[in-house]
Amino acid sequence: VPTTTKALDAAQTEELESLIEKLEGDDDVQAVFHTMEPSVG
């Protein structure tokens, strides 16, 4: 469980969300965790 978050700008947030979606769509991936603090806006 993440205890420290990493603030991201809008472009980084979009890129990471895309990667997370791809990982979650893979049948071999059981769970995806991150320390992202998404940008607002």
One Martini backbone bead per residue (centre of mass of N, CA, C, O) as a GRO file, in nm:
protein
   41
    1VAL     BB    1   0.094   0.038   0.026
    2PRO     BB    2   0.085   0.355  -0.025
    3THR     BB    3   0.237   0.652   0.151
    4THR     BB    4   0.346   0.805  -0.105
    5THR     BB    5   0.300   1.068  -0.318
    6LYS     BB    6   0.273   1.173  -0.672
    7ALA     BB    7   0.282   1.453  -0.844
    8LEU     BB    8   0.098   1.541  -1.140
    9ASP     BB    9   0.050   1.629  -1.440
   10ALA     BB   10  -0.167   1.610  -1.694
   11ALA     BB   11   0.009   1.438  -1.887
   12GLN     BB   12   0.097   1.223  -1.681
   13THR     BB   13  -0.184   1.131  -1.600
   14GLU     BB   14  -0.277   1.033  -1.878
   15GLU     BB   15  -0.048   0.827  -1.925
   16LEU     BB   16  -0.096   0.654  -1.668
   17GLU     BB   17  -0.393   0.582  -1.717
   18SER     BB   18  -0.337   0.427  -1.976
   19LEU     BB   19  -0.153   0.213  -1.854
   20ILE     BB   20  -0.351   0.104  -1.643
   21GLU     BB   21  -0.566   0.008  -1.845
   22LYS     BB   22  -0.382  -0.197  -1.989
   23LEU     BB   23  -0.314  -0.369  -1.741
   24GLU     BB   24  -0.615  -0.436  -1.658
   25GLY     BB   25  -0.665  -0.586  -1.948
   26ASP     BB   26  -0.477  -0.798  -1.845
   27ASP     BB   27  -0.507  -1.130  -1.748
   28ASP     BB   28  -0.220  -1.144  -1.582
   29VAL     BB   29  -0.331  -0.912  -1.413
   30GLN     BB   30  -0.435  -0.862  -1.074
   31ALA     BB   31  -0.283  -0.580  -0.992
   32VAL     BB   32  -0.287  -0.213  -0.940
   33PHE     BB   33  -0.039   0.015  -0.832
   34HIS     BB   34  -0.004   0.356  -0.693
   35THR     BB   35   0.139   0.712  -0.636
   36MET     BB   36  -0.077   0.888  -0.753
   37GLU     BB   37  -0.152   1.246  -0.794
   38PRO     BB   38  -0.379   1.388  -0.952
   39SER     BB   39  -0.466   1.623  -1.149
   40VAL     BB   40  -0.649   1.925  -1.161
   41GLY     BB   41  -0.839   1.993  -1.476
   0.00000   0.00000   0.00000
